[in-house]
Amino acid sequence: MTDTARRDDRSEAVKETSFITAVIRAMENAHPDPYLVDRHAELLSTPRSKMLAAEALAAGGTVGSVIVRGRFGDIALRQAVAEGITQAVCLAAGSDTRAWRLGLPSDTRFFEIDLPGQLEAKEMLLAPVKDQLACRRVSLSEDLRSEIWPHRLIAAGYAVNRPTVWIVEGLLPYLQVEQFTRLITDVKEISAPGSVLLIDAPHAEFYRDPDNEQFLAFMKSRGSAFQLGLDDFADFLGRYGWRAEAYTLRQLSEGACAWLPSPPARLCPPHDHHWLARAYLA
Ligand SMILES: C[S@@+](CC[C@H](N)C(=O)[O-])C[C@H]1O[C@@H](n2cnc3c(N)ncnc32)[C@H](O)[C@@H]1O
């Protein structure tokens, strides 16, 4: 296999992780007492996606980080929009359905970025609900490890002088720390004061806990290895200029975040060491 073919294979495997998160959200939506309501996730749950999700769950994959960050992000995005923010950028948007399901005001610009092919596939599957897209959605196919994406975002109409809600969910496991620091620096450089960052990441403990060994080996073997883990997310974000409130899943389940309903224990098992953060740019 050539180097390019190997890179393409890895990209496919990483892209497919967003099919897995869609199925996880559809499963939660069907729960008798759902913590997250995403009624469009079922449209994204193709037979192949369901098979991929079943494999990941059988290998010990957890669902809590996906579901809890979904609710966390919904509440924080709605609040930011209610306070007057009219621009959002969802990086590694994958199967995110917020532009369709949150009823965002029509003057909201909602940019989505993901690797080539990913957002087009979602648009096709969400065709039955395309009339629910009230905001001004713009999608871009970009590799967020490159230096070019901020320029392309600006060329696509992103306004650098407007406060923005940045949503970065489920991306960090697939980045090396240097790639993340460049990304977070680029984001800050094109963010106006008052911008909000909603972001999640594995805790470093995720990699140290023997209960995650099988899942980590599975993700590596399928070409989507988890790479990045952080011991103190708020401190890390603070070093890059973002004033952050960060919580582990366990802290959230114990009621640590005043504005988020505590997630149930079923979504916060002890080995799911994961950070969720909301951060501001002063
Ligand atoms: C686990 S999914 C998360 C998707 C969505 N944010 C969610 O929470 O469901 C990871 C997503 O990151 C995207 N991704 C990974 N590496 C990327 C990169 N270098 N550039 C752009 N997108 C990337 C994948 O294509 C995939 O859609």
The ligand as a Gaussian input file, in Angstrom:
#p B3LYP/6-31G(d) Opt

LIG

0 1
 C      -16.102000      11.420000      16.798000
 S      -16.532000      12.342000      15.381000
 C      -17.310000      13.735000      16.147000
 C      -18.285000      14.401000      15.221000
 C      -19.216000      15.417000      15.885000
 N      -18.508000      16.590000      16.309000
 C      -19.914000      14.758000      17.036000
 O      -19.699000      15.162000      18.167000
 O      -20.671000      13.846000      16.786000
 C      -14.973000      12.998000      14.855000
 C      -15.086000      13.895000      13.640000
 O      -13.850000      14.592000      13.507000
 C      -13.578000      14.723000      12.140000
 N      -12.137000      14.965000      11.990000
 C      -11.140000      14.221000      12.506000
 N       -9.947000      14.722000      12.150000
 C      -10.216000      15.821000      11.391000
 C       -9.403000      16.770000      10.727000
 N       -8.069000      16.672000      10.766000
 N       -9.988000      17.753000      10.039000
 C      -11.354000      17.849000       9.986000
 N      -12.181000      16.994000      10.618000
 C      -11.615000      15.981000      11.296000
 C      -14.013000      13.382000      11.570000
 O      -14.164000      13.398000      10.171000
 C      -15.312000      13.153000      12.328000
 O      -16.420000      13.710000      11.646000

